[in-house]
Amino acid sequence: MTDYLCEDCEKHFQGLQTLLKRVNVVYKLNKRLVRGLDYYTLTTFEVLHGKLGAQNAIAAGGRYDNLIKEIGGPATPGIGFAMGLDRLSLILESEKVAIPDERQLDVYLISLGHDSYNQAFELLYILRKKGFFAQIGYDDRSLKSQLKIANRLHARFVLISGEEEIKKGVVLVKDMSAGSQEEVDLAELVGKLTDELNLLNKK
């Protein structure tokens, strides 16, 4: 099937693989992987874990960008998956991972342009690995629109990255409660956010 992708589908598929490689996610292309429902578009996937034996799929799903429109709604991109809670519980127990308490969003990432999105996606992965509760804007929306989303999600900080920031090796850090923002070198970002969040938590 991958030999007959249209130009747009091929571009999307290559873009997805680029993002996975940027964050060092190990994946394997399976040309025979299908889902049991015909409304899926573009990518389908399975998430596997090596400690479950033959039944090693934790989750499986895919994109369904045309589904909402086909049933009478507005054109809306979508992605979803089914997850086996029993298998997930076994993995969490074996990996000694505690389920975190609900908490306020630490960071919301805003990218302005294709290149900055790839960088922001990589930064999102790094921040999550460091323990930050972080989300990213996936739609190609204006800065103003994305800031409204960050505000609605009660994000403590917003990271803004565009072409100029990429050239300078920095990111704009906006303190949502104070309304202030400053340029921070990427190499110093994790330490800066850690210090700022520690101060907020002490108040």
N, C-alpha and C positions, 0 to 999 in steps of 0.2 A: 504493500500500500504506500510506503514512503517513497517509492519510485514515481508516484503519480500525483504528488502534491501540487496544487496551484501555486503561483508565485507568492501570493499573500500568505498562504498556509506555510509554505517553506520558510519564508522570512520569520513568521511567528515562531515556528518550531526551532529554528536556529537561535533566535533570541532567547527562548526558554533555556536551551542547553547552555548558552553563554552565561546566563545568570546562575545556573546550577554549578558551573565550573568555577565561577568567581567566588562562590562561598564553599567550595570543596565538598559539595554533596555528591556522594558516589551514586551513580545511576547506571542502568543498563537498558538499552533500547530493545524493546520487544515488539517486533513487527506484527505479531499475531495477537497482541493484547486487545481485547474488545470488551465493551460493557453490554449488559443485557437489555438496555433501553436505547432506542434509536434517535433520541433527541440530543445526544452528545455531539459537540463540534470540536474541531482542533484536537486538543490533547486529552487522552485518558491515562490514568496512572494507577499504580499500586504501591503502597508503602510496606516494605518487608522488614522483618527483624530476624536475625540469625539464630536466636535462642528458642524458637518456637517449633522446631522440627518441620514436618511437611506442611502443616497449617501455619505458615509464617507470615501471612498477610495481616497487617494491623488495620489498614484502611485502603479503600479503593474508590475511585470516582473519576471526575473529568469536568470539562467545560461544557456549558450549554447556553451559548450566547444568543441563540435564536428562540429559545423555549418560551420566554415570557411574551414575545411578540406573536408567536404562533397561536397562543391561547387568548389573544385579544388585548394584551397589555402593551406598554411602550417598549421600544427596543432597549433591552437591559442586559449587559454582560453578566454572566454568572459562572460560578464554579461550586461544586459540592462533592461530598464523599460520604460513604458509610463507614463506620468504625466499630470494631468489635470491642465492647467495653470489658468483657471477660479477659480477652487477650491483652488488652492495654493494662489492666490491673495486674496481671501476671508479670508483665514487663516492668512496670513501675516498681513492683516489689523486688524483682530480681536485680534491678539496677539501683535499688535503694533511693528512689526519687520520691520526695514528698510532694503532695499536691499543695500548691501555694494558696494562701488566703487571697480573697478578692482585694484588690488595691487600686489606687488611682494610677492612671496612665502617666508614666515618667516622661516619655519622649514621643513626639509625633514628627516624622520625617517628611519634608516637602522637597520634591525635586522639580527643577524647571528645565526641561529638555531631556532628550533621549540619553545622552552621555551621563548626565547627572543622575538620572534614574538608576542606571547600572551601578554607579558608585553608591548611591543612597541605599540600594538594595543590599549591597555588600556591607555597608555600615549597619544596617538594620540587623543583619545576621550577627555581626560582631557584638553589638550592644546586647542582643538577647543572650548570647553566650556568656556575657559578663554579668548577667542577672538583671538587666534593665527591662522594665515592662515597656515595650516599644511597638509602635505601629507605623505604617507608611501609607501615603496616599497613592493608590494604584491608578486612578483616573488622571487623564491629561487635563487638569483644571487650572484655572488661574490661581495666582498666589492668594488673592483675597478669598476666593472660594475655599481653598484648602485651609486657610487660617480659621475660617468659620467652622470647618469640620473639627479641627484641633481644639477649638474653644468648646464646641459641643461635647467633645469627648473628655473635657476637663484635663487636657494634657498640661503637665507642669512646664515642660520646655518644648519648643519647636526648633528643629534643625532645618535650615534652608540652604539648598545647594543648587547653583546654576553654573553656567559656563565660566563666569569670572571667578567663582569660588574654586572650581576645579583647577583653573590655571594657577591660582595662588596657593593651592594646597590647604585651603581653609574651609570652614563651614560657618554660617551665621547661626548663632544660638540666641533664641528669643525666649526670655523669661516671661511667661504668660501672665503671671500675677503682677509683676512689676511693670510690664510693658516695655522693658529695655531689651536691647540686643547688642551683641558684640561678635567680632570675628574671632574664631578659635582655630588654632592650628590642629589639623587632623591627628597629629601625633600626641597632642595634649588633651584631646576631647574627652576620653574616658575618665581621666583624672579630674578634669574640670567638672563634668557632670556629677561624678561621685561626690565631690566636695560640696557642690551646690545642693544636691538632694539631701545630703547629711545635715546641712544647715536648715533646710526646710523642715526636715523631720524632727528637729530639735525644738522648733517653735511651737 
